[in-house]
Structure formats: structure tokens, C-alpha cells
Amino acid sequence: MKVCLIGYGKMGRAIEHVLSIRNHEICGRIASSNRDQLPAALADADMAIEFTRADGVSGHLEACLREGVPVVCGTTGWLDRWQEVRQLTEQLGGALLYSSNFSIGVQLFFALNRKLAQAMSAHEDYQAEIRETHHIHKRDAPSGTALQLAADIMAIHPSYNKWTDEITGEVGTLPVLSSREGEVVGFHAVRYHSKTDEIEIRHNAHSRDGFANGAVMACEFLHGKKGIFTMKDVLQLNDW
């Protein structure tokens, strides 16, 4: 495939390395500050992979969709525009795959989180809590991954209907706590605690390679398809 990289920071370079290993061709490398070059770069592209900043992502996705280029998006912090982008994808008959995290390990972690929430929903004496830590350069907090964990818990566990970024003790509120430290790639934990014990599941990323591998796998999955997909479709986890 000929792939246009939209965003050429640390993730873009990691994805470029995986694409080259898997014998795909890079037909464009567009930094966030050079978005005016995007239409020309998309002219030769079979696919696009977008990892940039929240303030520009909807424009990037619209450009891909209008050029008929399927796009894989991993930027977080922009989902207030989701319905708009979804409607445009459907209107134009395009293809979009979005995920807050492309790591295969994180996707399995999501699945375990849903199963654990289902099991714990019958035990009101356990209180849930999500914690995440990332590098100091990450702009959004909580992370998109932490918000996905929270959304899945709230969809399954009847005790929670909203989240907060602090511990308040308010009934129905799920704490989602963030910290930014050094060059931490990504750490997430879901904990259920009671007066007698606690249960915790966690995922700790050691490098960006897992995200890059997953993004390229998603790109290969999306090629030739139409519609809106997630990593659950790629990994066949929709029944979890």
C-alpha cells in the first residue's frame, strides 16, 4: 500500500519504521504545521494514518474522506466532533478506523476491563478507580485510553454514571486520576477496592512499538473496506 503519514512526530516515525518492515510505501509525511500540503500528499495515497493534535484532527479526517482515502486515526481529545465526522464518513461512503489506543495489549486490557466490570457489578461494596500516567508532553488528561476504560465501566456497571478527575466520594461517580511524569510511555490501572481487599488490573507500555504495530495492522485491515471500525473489529473482540 501507499500510505500517507499525517503527523510526523515520535509516533509517526515509529509507524514509518513498521510500514517499511512490512513492505509498504510512504507517499507523504505531513507534519501538523504543514497541513496545507495534505491534499497533494493524499493524491497518490491508498491509505492514511493520522496521529497529530486534537485541534486539527477533524480537518485532517475531512480531507482524507473527501479525497476518498481510508484513514486510521489515533489522535485523542477530539471526540466532541465525533458525530460530525461519523456523519461525513457515512455521507461520503468513506472508511475510518478510530482507536484511542492501538496497542494489542491495551485492546486485550479493554476486554478484561469489560469482563471485570460485569463481574463486579454484583458487588456494591467494591469501589472502582482508574489511574493513568503518561509523559509530560501529552496534552490531554485523562488519556483517551483512560476515558475508554471509564466509558466501558459506566456502560456495564450500574453504580457509575459519570466520571471525575478527583476522588470525591460522590455516589455514582467514577474517579479517573491522571499524572504526567518524565518520559512514561503509558500506564493504566483499574482498581476495585473494599474494606477487606482489592482487585487491580493494569497495563504498562514499555515502548511505542506496540502502538505502531497495531496502527499498521489496522491500516492493513481497513484497506478496501467502507464504513466505521475500531480495533475490536481488527482483533475480533466485539463479543467480549
C-alpha positions in Angstrom: 0.0 0.0 0.0 1.0 3.6 -0.4 0.4 5.3 2.9 0.4 9.0 3.8 1.5 9.8 7.4 -0.4 12.7 8.9 1.7 13.7 11.9 5.4 13.0 11.8 6.5 13.1 15.5 7.7 10.1 17.6 4.6 8.0 16.7 4.8 8.9 13.0 8.4 7.8 12.9 7.6 4.6 14.8 4.8 3.8 12.3 7.0 4.6 9.4 9.5 2.0 10.6 6.9 -0.7 10.9 5.4 0.2 7.4 8.8 -0.2 5.8 9.4 -3.5 7.5 6.1 -4.7 6.2 7.0 -3.5 2.6 4.5 -0.6 2.4 5.5 2.6 0.7 5.3 6.1 2.4 3.9 8.5 -0.2 3.7 11.5 2.2 4.9 12.8 5.5 2.8 15.7 6.7 3.7 17.5 10.0 0.8 19.2 11.9 2.2 22.6 10.9 2.1 21.7 7.2 -1.5 20.7 6.8 -1.8 22.8 3.6 0.3 20.1 1.9 -2.2 17.4 2.8 -4.3 17.4 -0.4 -1.3 16.9 -2.6 0.1 14.1 -0.4 -3.2 12.3 -0.5 -3.4 12.3 -4.3 -1.2 9.2 -4.5 -2.3 7.5 -1.3 -4.1 4.2 -0.8 -4.4 4.8 2.9 -3.6 7.5 5.6 -2.6 7.2 9.2 -3.3 10.2 11.4 -1.5 10.9 14.7 -1.5 14.6 15.4 -3.2 17.1 17.8 -6.8 17.3 18.8 -7.3 20.8 17.4 -6.5 19.7 13.8 -7.8 16.2 13.6 -11.3 16.8 12.2 -9.9 18.8 9.4 -7.4 16.1 8.5 -10.1 13.4 8.6 -12.4 15.5 6.4 -9.6 16.0 3.8 -9.0 12.2 3.7 -12.7 11.4 3.4 -13.2 13.9 0.6 -10.2 12.6 -1.3 -11.6 9.0 -0.9 -8.6 7.9 1.1 -9.4 5.4 4.0 -7.9 6.8 7.2 -6.7 5.3 10.5 -6.8 7.8 13.4 -5.1 7.5 16.7 -5.3 11.2 17.9 -7.2 11.6 21.2 -9.0 14.5 22.8 -11.3 15.4 19.8 -14.4 13.2 20.3 -16.6 16.3 20.8 -16.5 16.3 16.9 -17.2 12.6 16.6 -20.8 12.7 15.4 -19.8 15.3 12.7 -17.0 13.1 11.4 -19.1 10.0 11.6 -21.9 11.6 9.5 -19.4 12.8 6.9 -17.9 9.3 6.7 -21.3 7.8 6.1 -22.4 10.6 3.7 -19.3 10.2 1.5 -19.2 6.4 1.7 -15.7 6.6 3.3 -13.7 4.4 5.6 -12.5 5.4 9.1 -10.9 3.4 11.8 -10.5 5.2 15.1 -9.0 3.9 18.4 -7.8 5.7 21.5 -5.0 3.1 21.7 -3.7 0.7 19.0 -1.7 -1.5 21.3 -2.9 -5.1 21.1 -2.1 -5.5 24.8 -4.3 -2.5 25.6 -7.1 -3.9 23.5 -7.0 -7.1 25.5 -6.9 -4.9 28.6 -10.1 -3.2 27.4 -11.7 -6.6 27.0 -10.6 -7.7 30.5 -11.9 -4.4 31.9 -15.3 -5.1 30.5 -15.4 -8.6 31.9 -14.3 -7.4 35.3 -16.9 -4.6 35.4 -19.6 -7.2 34.6 -18.4 -9.5 37.4 -18.0 -6.6 39.9 -21.4 -5.1 39.1 -23.0 -7.6 41.6 -20.7 -6.4 44.5 -21.6 -2.9 45.6 -19.1 -2.9 48.5 -16.2 -2.6 46.0 -15.4 0.9 44.7 -13.8 1.4 41.3 -11.0 3.7 40.4 -8.9 4.3 37.2 -5.3 5.7 37.3 -3.2 6.7 34.3 0.3 8.1 33.9 2.0 9.5 30.7 5.0 11.5 29.7 5.0 15.3 30.3 4.5 16.1 26.6 1.0 14.6 26.5 -1.6 17.4 26.3 -4.9 15.7 27.1 -5.7 14.4 30.5 -7.3 12.0 31.3 -5.9 10.0 28.4 -8.2 8.7 25.7 -7.4 5.2 26.9 -8.5 6.0 30.4 -11.7 7.6 29.2 -12.4 4.4 27.1 -11.9 2.3 30.2 -14.3 4.6 32.1 -16.9 4.5 29.4 -16.9 0.7 29.3 -17.3 0.5 33.1 -20.2 3.0 33.1 -21.9 1.1 30.3 -21.8 -2.1 32.3 -21.6 -1.3 36.0 -24.9 0.2 37.3 -23.2 2.0 40.2 -21.5 4.5 37.9 -23.0 7.1 35.5 -20.3 9.8 35.3 -16.5 10.2 35.9 -14.5 12.9 37.6 -10.8 13.7 37.7 -10.6 13.6 41.5 -11.7 11.4 44.4 -14.9 13.0 45.7 -16.8 10.0 47.2 -19.9 11.2 45.3 -22.4 8.4 44.6 -22.4 7.3 41.0 -19.0 8.9 40.2 -16.0 7.1 38.9 -12.6 8.6 39.7 -10.2 8.8 36.8 -6.9 10.1 38.1 -4.1 11.4 35.8 -0.4 12.2 36.3 2.3 13.4 33.9 5.9 12.2 34.7 9.1 12.2 32.7 9.0 10.1 29.6 6.5 7.5 30.7 5.1 5.8 27.6 1.8 4.9 29.1 0.5 3.3 32.3 -3.2 2.4 33.1 -4.7 0.6 36.0 -8.3 -0.2 37.0 -8.8 -1.0 40.7 -11.8 -2.2 42.7 -11.3 -1.9 46.5 -13.3 -2.6 49.6 -12.7 -2.6 53.3 -11.3 -6.1 53.2 -9.3 -6.4 49.9 -8.8 -5.1 46.4 -8.5 -6.3 42.8 -6.4 -4.5 40.2 -5.7 -5.0 36.5 -3.0 -2.9 34.8 -1.2 -2.3 31.5 2.2 -0.7 31.3 3.6 0.2 27.9 7.4 -0.2 27.5 7.8 1.5 24.1 5.8 2.9 21.3 6.4 -0.1 19.1 3.1 -1.8 20.3 1.1 1.2 19.2 2.9 1.4 15.9 2.4 -2.3 15.1 -1.3 -2.0 15.9 -1.8 1.1 13.8 -0.2 -0.6 10.8 -2.3 -3.8 11.4 -5.4 -1.5 11.5 -4.3 0.1 8.2 -4.0 -3.3 6.6 -7.4 -4.3 7.9 -9.1 -1.1 6.6 -7.7 -1.3 3.1 -10.5 -2.0 0.6 -13.3 -1.5 3.2 -16.0 1.1 3.7 -17.6 2.2 7.0 -16.5 2.9 10.5 -14.4 0.5 12.5 -12.4 0.1 15.7 -9.6 -2.1 16.9 -12.3 -4.5 18.3 -13.1 -5.3 14.6 -9.4 -5.8 13.8 -8.9 -8.2 16.7 -12.3 -9.8 16.6 -13.1 -8.7 20.1 -16.7 -7.5 19.6 -18.2 -10.3 21.6 -16.1 -9.5 24.6 
